[in-house]
């Protein structure tokens, strides 16, 4: 079973480098450039690991409690 890894990062160079190594090792990589999309994917998909740029996570207080 392929493991899904989410990358939430707005720097395309970082995403590209991470994607290169992770896909080479057999992981499926999903990338987004904002926290809102990252939250939706985690909520609706089976993600094994999420790599987050914490500066992208701008969510409201009620949502933060769910995470």
Buried (B, 14 or more C-beta within 10 A) or exposed (E): EEBBBBBBBBEEEBBEEBBEEBEEEEBEBBBBBBBBBBBEBBEEEEBEEBBBBEEBBEBEEEEEEEE
